[in-house]
């Protein structure tokens, strides 16, 4: 994102989303299951942050789409939890 010239606010928000995904963010992208992503989203939602959970799911979907496009994963777990939280 920095190389693409994104604004500092956008980069800061992306880092914040990665912090929220802390339970799965350090794992190989191909190893993450929809259930693991859902657990993270539910944890955020249980704190009363419903909008944040929706945005976090969207952010995760973008990460997985990028991973798919660059042949790092064969699936997008965010699609499986699209109707959830």
Secondary structure, DSSP 8 states (H G I E B T S, - for coil): -TTTT--HHHHHHHHHHHHHTHHHHTS-GGG--HHHHHHHHHHHHHTT-HHHHHHHHHHHHHHHHHHHHTTS-S--HHHHTTT--
